[in-house]
Amino acid sequence: MKLIAEQLADVVAAAVQAAQAAGQLPTLALPEIPIERPKRKDQGDWATALPLQIVRPVNEARLAQDAGKLTPLQIAQVIAQQVQQMAHPALSSVSALPPGFVNFHLAHDWLTGQVDDIRGQGEAWATLTEGQNRRIQVEFVSANPTGPLHFGGARNAVFGDTLARVMTGAGYDVQREFYINDAGNQIRKFGASLLARYAQALGIARPLPEDGYQGAYLAEWGAQLAAAHGRQFLDMPEERAITELTDLALQMALDGLRTDMARLDVHFDRWFSERSLFRDGAYQTVLALLEAKGLLYHKDDALWFAASQFPGNEKDEVIIRRNGEPTYLASDIAYHYDKFVRRGFERVIDVWAIDHQGHVPRMAAVMAALGLDPARLTIPLYALVKLKRGGEEVKLSKRAGDIVTLTEVVDEVGADAVRFLLLTRAAESEMEFDLKLAAEQSSENPVYYVQYAHARICSILRRAHEAQVVLDETADVTLLHHASEMALLRKMLELPEIIALAAKHLAPHHLTYYAQDLANAFHIFYRDCRVMSSDPADAEIGQARLKLVDACRLMLARTLHLMGMSAPEQM
């Protein structure tokens, strides 16, 4: 669908062209036409400040023609007059206001007609075409597969998945990807730690390696492996045992991660193995490519990437250590070569924790070094989450074994509460997640407040069905005039704008604010306007209101589903 703001921008452009053809305005190239909401509701539904933007070039052209200057207000009056003559069906009136605005009032019949449009299209009504089906990838979570996902990783999962849903809603062809860090020294430490726990489960005293993994879950996994395989891994060379145990444990970890993600209704199109970059030649290909460009050099027995040749990077970076082991940057170079060059994504969005922000300029250098436009890679950063119960913080520490897992939190408060509350702040803002609030069933809990609005609408529709009130599809929605009816309708019609805003700025938190506003508008409508009435005189307006609340149900459900949440029919 095309946003009403975009439609109005087209109308203004056509009005300017008509004014130019009539000699009222000189011919000139127009900037992007801004269409915004006025600060005061009595000034209209939309407005443009285009006259203020073009007054200088307009008057420069008029002076060159020996014509007098125009004020921004006079330009606005010319445009408003032309728009009025065009008689756009969505507009009831157009006015020019000082110092130079053109303000638009939407027509009542057009507004109420959107109720039938929404009900005709269902949740698909708020699907945009802005993305034009362009292929993009959202890579998120990508946690080290060395144990259960702690709650701190939930924000990445919720942000990334909701962003993917929003981009799909904006018309993009989106692939979700989980990057498995299954190569390198950290994975070997994981395998060595598991070998120690496995041996301990068989009654053999074996200390954990220095800086190994301390989590209690490893003792459980070691016991499971000991029960399944006996002494098998103790009767082989240590390195082989570590390798084979690591492969088994990786599969256990990935199975657990898939289960954890499914609990949040997060599903990936691909789980991409870091190891595959070394097996299929991507790593070797990028080294040869960078070598050919003169961007690699040896120093201190290591191989360096000349990142300082690119803006924003003050120093070069090691990509192969002295011991011959590739760094994370080496893998990232090969991985993004695979994304852009091999798989052909037009755009990639990598969701990273904010403590990786220093790595972002390096990735811009990597893109440029590979001959790719750095603007095609976007890396939104998310801040840490403090888990609290009331006013007391619940600490997280994966390596020390003191871990609160995502599964534990979902078990306690539910997946919907986890998703909604983790979306209530912009990703880069630090936030607190209060377990006590998340579990409350009151208007203080925004999750409950929004879902209750949907459930209340479903209750209204059920009562109508039980009372044998059949919704008349020919009911006249132009009967809707009450201020609360129109406020609810206008709020419903904002959803496409919210999707466009969230997609443009990669900011899905706007959905939570919109959801609460829409729920609030419905609750006010429910307070002010009776839907079900036994008075025959109310039959026609009752039918129109049934249509209105049904449309609101669809927009609430669409909003909840964009956030990966359920839309309950009863609460």
C-alpha positions as CSV (number, residue, x, y, z in Angstrom):
1,M,0.0,0.0,0.0
2,K,1.0,3.6,-0.5
3,L,1.0,5.8,2.6
4,I,-1.4,8.6,2.7
5,A,1.5,11.0,3.3
6,E,3.2,9.7,0.1
7,Q,-0.1,10.2,-1.7
8,L,-0.3,13.8,-0.4
9,A,3.3,14.4,-1.5
10,D,2.3,13.4,-5.0
11,V,-0.7,15.7,-4.9
12,V,1.5,18.6,-3.8
13,A,3.9,17.9,-6.6
14,A,1.1,17.8,-9.1
15,A,-0.3,21.1,-7.7
16,V,3.1,22.8,-8.1
17,Q,3.3,21.6,-11.7
18,A,-0.2,22.9,-12.4
19,A,0.8,26.3,-10.8
20,Q,3.9,26.4,-13.0
21,A,1.9,25.6,-16.1
22,A,-0.5,28.4,-15.2
23,G,2.4,30.9,-14.7
24,Q,1.7,31.2,-11.0
25,L,5.1,29.8,-10.0
26,P,8.3,29.6,-11.9
27,T,9.7,26.2,-13.2
28,L,12.2,24.8,-10.7
29,A,13.3,21.4,-9.4
30,L,11.5,20.5,-6.3
31,P,13.2,19.0,-3.2
32,E,11.7,16.0,-1.4
33,I,8.3,17.2,-0.3
34,P,7.9,16.9,3.5
35,I,4.5,15.8,4.7
36,E,4.1,15.9,8.5
37,R,1.5,16.1,11.2
38,P,0.7,19.6,12.5
39,K,1.4,20.3,16.1
40,R,-2.2,21.3,16.7
41,K,-5.0,18.9,15.7
42,D,-7.3,21.8,14.8
43,Q,-4.9,22.7,12.0
44,G,-5.6,19.5,10.1
45,D,-4.4,15.9,9.7
46,W,-1.3,16.7,7.6
47,A,0.8,19.6,6.5
48,T,3.7,20.5,4.3
49,A,6.3,23.2,4.8
50,L,7.3,23.1,1.1
51,P,6.6,26.8,0.5
52,L,9.2,27.7,3.2
53,Q,11.7,25.5,1.5
54,I,11.3,26.8,-2.0
55,V,10.7,30.5,-1.3
56,R,14.3,31.5,-2.1
57,P,14.7,29.7,-5.5
58,V,11.1,30.8,-6.4
59,N,12.0,34.4,-5.8
60,E,15.4,34.1,-7.5
61,A,13.6,32.9,-10.6
62,R,11.0,35.6,-10.4
63,L,13.5,38.3,-10.1
64,A,15.3,37.0,-13.2
65,Q,11.9,37.4,-14.9
66,D,11.4,40.9,-13.5
67,A,8.5,39.6,-11.4
68,G,7.9,40.6,-7.8
69,K,8.7,38.5,-4.8
70,L,6.3,36.1,-3.2
71,T,6.1,35.4,0.5
72,P,6.0,31.8,1.7
73,L,2.3,32.3,2.6
74,Q,1.5,33.4,-0.9
75,I,3.2,30.3,-2.3
76,A,1.2,28.2,0.1
77,Q,-2.0,29.9,-1.1
78,V,-1.2,29.1,-4.7
79,I,-0.5,25.5,-3.9
80,A,-3.6,25.1,-1.7
81,Q,-5.8,26.6,-4.5
82,Q,-4.4,24.1,-7.0
83,V,-4.8,21.1,-4.6
84,Q,-8.4,22.2,-3.9
85,Q,-9.2,22.2,-7.6
86,M,-7.9,18.6,-7.9
87,A,-10.6,17.4,-5.5
88,H,-8.7,14.4,-4.1
89,P,-11.2,12.0,-2.6
90,A,-9.2,11.7,0.7
91,L,-9.3,15.5,1.3
92,S,-12.2,17.6,2.6
93,S,-10.3,20.9,2.7
94,V,-6.9,22.5,2.1
95,S,-5.7,25.7,3.7
96,A,-2.7,27.9,3.7
97,L,-1.5,29.0,7.1
98,P,1.3,31.4,8.1
99,P,4.2,31.6,7.8
100,G,4.0,29.2,4.8
101,F,2.2,25.9,5.5
102,V,-0.3,24.0,3.4
103,N,-2.6,22.1,5.7
104,F,-4.8,19.1,4.8
105,H,-8.0,17.9,6.4
106,L,-9.0,14.3,5.5
107,A,-12.5,13.7,4.3
108,H,-14.9,12.1,6.8
109,D,-16.2,9.6,4.2
110,W,-12.7,8.6,3.1
111,L,-11.6,8.1,6.7
112,T,-14.6,5.9,7.6
113,G,-14.3,4.1,4.3
114,Q,-10.9,2.8,5.6
115,V,-12.8,0.6,8.0
116,D,-14.2,-1.5,5.2
117,D,-10.8,-1.5,3.4
118,I,-9.1,-2.8,6.6
119,R,-11.7,-5.5,7.1
120,G,-11.5,-6.5,3.4
121,Q,-7.7,-6.9,3.4
122,G,-7.3,-8.1,7.0
123,E,-3.8,-7.8,8.5
124,A,-2.4,-7.5,5.0
125,W,-3.9,-4.0,4.9
126,A,-0.8,-2.6,6.7
127,T,1.8,-4.2,4.3
128,L,3.9,-1.8,2.5
129,T,5.7,-2.0,-0.9
130,E,8.6,0.3,0.0
131,G,11.1,-2.5,-0.1
132,Q,10.1,-3.6,-3.6
133,N,11.0,-7.2,-2.7
134,R,14.7,-6.4,-2.5
135,R,16.8,-9.1,-0.8
136,I,18.2,-8.3,2.6
137,Q,19.6,-10.3,5.4
138,V,19.2,-9.8,9.1
139,E,21.8,-11.7,11.1
140,F,21.2,-11.7,14.8
141,V,21.8,-13.6,18.1
142,S,24.9,-15.5,16.8
143,A,25.8,-16.4,20.3
144,N,28.8,-18.6,21.0
145,P,27.3,-22.2,20.9
146,T,28.9,-23.1,24.2
147,G,25.9,-23.5,26.4
148,P,22.3,-22.3,27.1
149,L,21.4,-18.8,26.0
150,H,21.5,-16.5,29.0
151,F,18.8,-13.8,29.3
152,G,21.2,-11.1,28.2
153,G,21.1,-12.5,24.7
154,A,17.3,-12.3,24.6
155,R,17.4,-8.6,23.6
156,N,19.4,-9.5,20.5
157,A,16.9,-12.2,19.6
158,V,13.8,-10.0,20.1
159,F,15.3,-7.0,18.4
160,G,16.6,-8.9,15.5
161,D,13.5,-11.0,14.9
162,T,11.1,-8.0,15.2
163,L,13.3,-6.0,12.9
164,A,13.1,-8.9,10.3
165,R,9.3,-8.9,10.7
166,V,9.1,-5.1,10.3
167,M,11.3,-5.2,7.1
168,T,9.1,-8.0,5.7
169,G,6.1,-5.8,6.5
170,A,7.8,-2.9,4.6
171,G,8.0,-5.1,1.5
172,Y,11.6,-6.5,1.7
173,D,12.5,-10.1,1.0
174,V,14.2,-10.9,4.3
175,Q,16.5,-13.8,5.3
176,R,17.1,-14.5,9.0
177,E,20.5,-15.9,9.8
178,F,22.3,-17.2,12.9
179,Y,26.1,-17.2,12.6
180,I,27.6,-20.1,14.5
181,N,31.0,-19.3,16.0
182,D,32.2,-22.9,15.8
183,A,35.9,-22.3,15.0
184,G,38.9,-20.9,16.9
185,N,40.5,-21.2,20.3
186,Q,37.3,-20.4,22.3
187,I,35.6,-23.5,20.9
188,R,38.7,-25.6,21.8
189,K,38.5,-24.3,25.4
190,F,34.9,-25.3,25.4
191,G,35.7,-28.8,24.2
192,A,38.6,-29.1,26.8
193,S,36.2,-28.1,29.6
194,L,33.7,-30.6,28.5
195,L,36.4,-33.4,28.4
196,A,37.2,-32.5,32.1
197,R,33.5,-32.7,33.1
198,Y,33.1,-36.0,31.1
199,A,36.0,-37.5,32.9
200,Q,34.7,-36.3,36.3
201,A,31.4,-38.0,35.5
202,L,33.3,-41.2,35.1
203,G,34.9,-40.8,38.5
204,I,38.3,-39.5,37.2
205,A,39.7,-36.4,38.8
206,R,40.5,-34.0,35.9
207,P,40.8,-30.3,36.5
208,L,39.1,-27.7,34.3
209,P,41.5,-26.0,31.9
210,E,42.7,-22.5,32.9
211,D,40.1,-20.0,31.8
212,G,37.8,-22.8,30.9
213,Y,34.0,-22.9,31.0
214,Q,32.6,-23.1,34.6
215,G,28.9,-23.5,33.9
216,A,27.0,-26.2,35.8
217,Y,25.3,-27.2,32.6
218,L,28.7,-28.6,31.4
219,A,28.6,-31.1,34.3
220,E,25.2,-32.2,33.1
221,W,26.4,-32.6,29.6
222,G,29.5,-34.5,30.7
223,A,27.3,-36.9,32.6
224,Q,25.0,-37.4,29.6
225,L,28.0,-38.1,27.3
226,A,29.5,-40.5,29.9
227,A,26.2,-42.4,30.1
228,A,25.9,-42.6,26.3
229,H,29.6,-43.4,25.4
230,G,31.2,-44.8,28.5
231,R,35.0,-44.4,28.5
232,Q,35.2,-44.1,24.7
233,F,36.8,-40.6,24.7
234,L,39.3,-41.4,27.5
235,D,40.7,-44.3,25.4
236,M,41.8,-42.0,22.5
237,P,44.4,-39.2,22.1
238,E,43.4,-36.1,24.0
239,E,43.2,-33.8,20.9
240,R,41.0,-36.3,19.1
241,A,38.8,-36.6,22.2
242,I,38.4,-32.9,22.5
243,T,37.5,-32.6,18.8
244,E,34.9,-35.3,18.9
245,L,33.4,-34.2,22.2
246,T,33.3,-30.6,20.8
247,D,31.3,-31.7,17.8
248,L,28.8,-33.6,20.0
249,A,28.5,-30.7,22.4
250,L,28.0,-28.2,19.6
251,Q,25.1,-30.2,18.4
252,M,23.7,-30.3,21.9
253,A,24.2,-26.6,22.2
254,L,22.6,-25.8,18.9
255,D,19.6,-28.1,19.6
256,G,19.2,-26.1,22.9
257,L,19.5,-22.8,21.1
258,R,16.9,-23.8,18.5
259,T,14.5,-24.8,21.3
260,D,15.2,-21.5,23.2
261,M,14.5,-19.5,20.0
262,A,11.3,-21.4,19.3
263,R,10.1,-20.5,22.8
264,L,10.3,-16.9,21.7
265,D,8.8,-17.7,18.2
266,V,12.2,-16.9,16.6
267,H,13.1,-19.0,13.7
268,F,16.1,-18.7,11.4
269,D,16.2,-19.4,7.6
270,R,19.8,-20.5,7.9
271,W,22.3,-21.5,10.7
272,F,25.7,-20.5,9.1
273,S,28.8,-22.3,10.3
274,E,32.0,-20.3,10.7
275,R,33.9,-23.5,9.9
276,S,32.4,-23.6,6.4
277,L,34.3,-20.4,5.5
278,F,37.5,-22.3,5.8
279,R,36.2,-25.5,4.2
280,D,34.7,-24.0,1.0
281,G,37.4,-21.6,0.2
282,A,35.8,-18.2,1.1
283,Y,38.6,-17.5,3.6
284,Q,41.4,-18.3,1.1
285,T,39.6,-16.2,-1.6
286,V,39.4,-13.0,0.4
287,L,43.1,-13.4,1.5
288,A,44.1,-13.6,-2.2
289,L,41.8,-10.7,-3.0
290,L,43.2,-8.4,-0.3
291,E,46.8,-9.5,-1.1
292,A,46.2,-8.5,-4.7
293,K,45.1,-5.1,-3.6
294,G,48.2,-4.6,-1.5
295,L,46.1,-4.5,1.7
296,L,48.0,-7.2,3.6
297,Y,51.5,-7.2,5.0
298,H,53.6,-9.2,7.5
299,K,54.8,-7.7,10.8
300,D,55.9,-9.3,14.0
301,D,55.3,-12.8,12.6
302,A,51.6,-11.9,12.1
303,L,49.5,-11.0,9.0
304,W,48.0,-7.5,9.1
305,F,45.1,-5.9,7.3
306,A,45.8,-2.2,6.3
307,A,42.6,-0.9,7.8
308,S,44.1,2.5,8.4
309,Q,43.9,3.2,4.7
310,F,40.1,3.6,5.1
311,P,38.2,6.4,6.8
312,G,37.4,6.0,10.5
313,N,40.3,3.6,11.2
314,E,43.4,4.8,12.9
315,K,45.3,1.6,13.0
316,D,45.8,-1.6,11.1
317,E,44.4,-5.0,12.3
318,V,45.9,-8.4,12.7
319,I,44.0,-11.1,10.8
320,I,46.3,-14.0,11.3
321,R,48.1,-14.4,14.6
322,R,51.7,-15.5,15.2
323,N,50.5,-19.0,15.8
324,G,48.8,-19.1,12.4
325,E,45.2,-18.9,13.9
326,P,42.8,-16.5,12.1
327,T,41.3,-13.7,14.2
328,Y,37.6,-12.9,14.4
329,L,38.2,-10.2,11.8
330,A,39.5,-12.7,9.3
331,S,36.4,-14.7,9.7
332,D,34.2,-11.6,9.4
333,I,35.9,-10.6,6.2
334,A,35.3,-14.0,4.6
335,Y,31.7,-14.1,6.1
336,H,30.7,-10.8,4.6
337,Y,32.3,-11.7,1.3
338,D,30.1,-14.7,1.3
339,K,27.0,-12.6,2.1
340,F,27.4,-9.9,-0.5
341,V,29.4,-11.4,-3.3
342,R,28.5,-15.1,-3.2
343,R,24.9,-14.9,-2.0
344,G,24.1,-11.4,-3.5
345,F,22.3,-9.7,-0.6
346,E,21.6,-6.1,-1.5
347,R,21.7,-5.1,2.1
348,V,22.8,-6.8,5.3
349,I,21.9,-5.9,8.9
350,D,24.1,-7.3,11.6
351,V,22.8,-7.0,15.2
352,W,25.6,-6.6,17.6
353,A,26.0,-5.9,21.3
354,I,27.2,-2.4,22.1
355,D,30.5,-3.6,23.5
356,H,31.4,-4.5,19.9
357,Q,31.0,-0.9,18.7
358,G,34.8,-0.5,18.2
359,H,34.6,-3.1,15.5
360,V,32.1,-1.2,13.4
361,P,34.6,1.1,11.7
362,R,36.7,-2.0,10.8
363,M,33.7,-3.5,9.0
364,A,33.3,-0.3,6.9
365,A,37.0,-0.7,6.0
366,V,36.3,-4.4,5.1
367,M,33.4,-3.5,2.9
368,A,35.5,-0.9,1.0
369,A,38.4,-3.3,0.7
370,L,36.1,-5.8,-0.9
371,G,34.9,-3.2,-3.4
372,L,31.5,-3.0,-1.7
373,D,29.6,0.1,-0.7
374,P,29.9,0.3,3.1
375,A,26.4,1.8,3.2
376,R,25.0,-1.7,2.3
377,L,26.1,-3.0,5.7
378,T,24.2,-1.6,8.8
379,I,25.2,-2.6,12.3
380,P,22.6,-1.6,14.9
381,L,24.0,-1.9,18.4
382,Y,22.0,-3.0,21.5
383,A,22.8,-2.1,25.1
384,L,22.8,-4.4,28.1
385,V,19.7,-5.4,30.0
386,K,19.6,-5.5,33.8
387,L,17.4,-8.2,35.1
388,K,15.5,-7.2,38.2
389,R,12.9,-8.7,40.5
390,G,11.2,-5.7,42.0
391,G,14.1,-3.4,43.0
392,E,16.7,-6.1,43.3
393,E,19.1,-6.9,40.4
394,V,19.5,-10.5,39.3
395,K,23.2,-11.0,38.2
396,L,24.3,-12.8,35.1
397,S,27.6,-14.5,34.6
398,K,27.9,-17.2,32.0
399,R,31.5,-18.2,32.5
400,A,31.2,-18.3,36.3
401,G,28.2,-20.6,36.2
402,D,25.9,-18.1,37.9
403,I,23.5,-17.9,34.9
404,V,19.9,-17.0,34.5
405,T,18.8,-18.5,31.2
406,L,16.3,-17.2,28.7
407,T,14.3,-20.4,29.3
408,E,14.0,-19.6,33.0
409,V,12.6,-16.1,32.3
410,V,10.2,-17.3,29.7
411,D,9.0,-20.0,32.0
412,E,8.3,-17.4,34.7
413,V,6.7,-14.5,32.8
414,G,5.9,-15.9,29.3
415,A,7.3,-15.2,25.8
416,D,5.0,-12.3,25.0
417,A,6.0,-10.4,28.1
418,V,9.7,-11.0,27.3
419,R,9.3,-9.8,23.8
420,F,7.2,-6.7,24.5
421,L,9.2,-5.4,27.4
422,L,12.5,-5.9,25.7
423,L,11.2,-3.8,22.8
424,T,10.0,-0.8,25.0
425,R,13.3,1.0,24.7
426,A,15.5,1.9,21.7
427,A,18.1,-0.8,21.2
428,E,21.0,1.4,22.1
429,S,19.4,2.5,25.4
430,E,20.2,0.6,28.6
431,M,17.1,-0.9,30.1
432,E,15.9,-2.9,33.1
433,F,13.6,-5.9,32.8
434,D,11.5,-6.3,35.9
435,L,10.2,-9.8,36.4
436,K,7.6,-8.6,38.9
437,L,6.1,-6.1,36.5
438,A,6.2,-8.6,33.6
439,A,4.0,-11.1,35.6
440,E,1.4,-8.5,36.6
441,Q,-2.1,-8.7,35.2
442,S,-3.0,-5.0,35.4
443,S,-3.0,-1.9,33.4
444,E,0.4,-1.1,34.9
445,N,1.8,-3.9,32.7
446,P,1.8,-2.7,29.1
447,V,1.8,-6.2,27.7
448,Y,-1.4,-7.0,29.6
449,Y,-2.9,-3.6,28.7
450,V,-2.4,-4.1,25.0
451,Q,-3.4,-7.8,24.8
452,Y,-6.5,-7.1,27.0
453,A,-7.7,-4.6,24.4
454,H,-7.6,-7.3,21.7
455,A,-9.3,-9.8,24.0
456,R,-12.0,-7.3,24.9
457,I,-12.8,-6.7,21.2
458,C,-13.1,-10.5,20.8
459,S,-15.4,-10.6,23.7
460,I,-17.6,-7.9,22.1
461,L,-17.8,-9.9,18.9
462,R,-18.6,-13.1,20.8
463,R,-21.4,-11.4,22.7
464,A,-22.8,-10.1,19.4
465,H,-22.7,-13.7,18.0
466,E,-24.4,-15.1,21.1
467,A,-27.1,-12.4,20.9
468,Q,-27.6,-13.5,17.2
469,V,-26.5,-10.1,16.0
470,V,-25.1,-10.7,12.5
471,L,-22.6,-8.2,11.3
472,D,-24.2,-6.5,8.3
473,E,-21.5,-6.1,5.6
474,T,-23.5,-3.3,4.1
475,A,-23.6,-1.3,7.3
476,D,-23.0,2.4,6.8
477,V,-19.7,3.3,8.4
478,T,-20.2,7.0,7.6
479,L,-22.5,7.0,10.6
480,L,-19.3,7.1,12.7
481,H,-18.9,10.6,14.0
482,H,-18.2,10.5,17.8
483,A,-14.9,12.0,18.7
484,S,-13.8,8.7,20.3
485,E,-14.8,6.8,17.2
486,M,-12.8,9.1,15.0
487,A,-9.8,9.2,17.3
488,L,-9.7,5.3,17.3
489,L,-10.0,5.2,13.6
490,R,-7.2,7.8,13.0
491,K,-5.0,5.9,15.4
492,M,-5.6,2.6,13.5
493,L,-4.6,4.3,10.3
494,E,-1.2,5.2,11.7
495,L,0.1,1.7,11.6
496,P,1.5,1.8,8.1
497,E,3.4,5.0,9.1
498,I,4.8,3.2,12.2
499,I,6.0,0.3,10.1
500,A,7.7,2.6,7.6
501,L,9.3,4.6,10.5
502,A,10.5,1.4,12.2
503,A,11.9,0.1,8.9
504,K,13.6,3.3,7.9
505,H,15.4,3.8,11.2
506,L,15.7,0.1,12.2
507,A,13.8,1.0,15.3
508,P,11.1,-1.6,16.1
509,H,10.5,-0.1,19.6
510,H,8.1,2.3,17.9
511,L,5.7,-0.6,17.7
512,T,5.4,-0.9,21.5
513,Y,4.4,2.8,21.9
514,Y,2.0,2.6,19.0
515,A,0.4,-0.6,20.5
516,Q,-0.2,1.1,23.8
517,D,-1.6,4.2,22.1
518,L,-4.0,2.1,20.0
519,A,-5.1,0.1,23.0
520,N,-5.7,3.3,24.9
521,A,-7.8,4.7,22.0
522,F,-9.9,1.6,22.0
523,H,-10.4,1.6,25.8
524,I,-11.5,5.2,25.6
525,F,-13.9,4.4,22.7
526,Y,-15.3,1.4,24.8
527,R,-15.9,3.8,27.7
528,D,-17.6,6.4,25.5
529,C,-19.5,4.5,22.9
530,R,-21.9,1.6,23.4
531,V,-21.5,-1.1,20.8
532,M,-24.2,-3.6,21.9
533,S,-27.6,-2.1,22.6
534,S,-31.0,-3.5,23.1
535,D,-32.6,-0.3,21.7
536,P,-33.7,-0.9,18.1
537,A,-32.9,2.8,17.4
538,D,-29.2,2.0,18.0
539,A,-29.1,-0.9,15.5
540,E,-27.5,1.1,12.6
541,I,-24.8,2.8,14.7
542,G,-24.2,-0.5,16.5
543,Q,-23.5,-2.2,13.2
544,A,-21.1,0.5,12.2
545,R,-19.3,0.3,15.5
546,L,-19.1,-3.5,15.2
547,K,-17.2,-2.9,11.9
548,L,-15.0,-0.4,13.6
549,V,-14.0,-2.7,16.5
550,D,-13.5,-5.6,14.1
551,A,-11.1,-3.4,12.1
552,C,-9.4,-2.4,15.3
553,R,-9.0,-6.1,16.2
554,L,-7.2,-6.7,13.0
555,M,-4.8,-3.7,13.5
556,L,-4.1,-4.7,17.1
557,A,-3.4,-8.3,16.0
558,R,-1.2,-7.0,13.1
559,T,0.8,-4.9,15.6
560,L,1.2,-7.8,18.1
561,H,2.2,-10.2,15.3
562,L,4.8,-7.7,14.1
563,M,6.3,-7.9,17.6
564,G,6.2,-11.7,17.5
565,M,3.4,-11.8,20.1
566,S,0.1,-13.6,20.3
567,A,-3.2,-11.9,20.0
568,P,-5.3,-13.6,22.7
569,E,-9.1,-13.9,22.3
570,Q,-9.7,-14.4,26.0
571,M,-7.8,-13.2,29.1
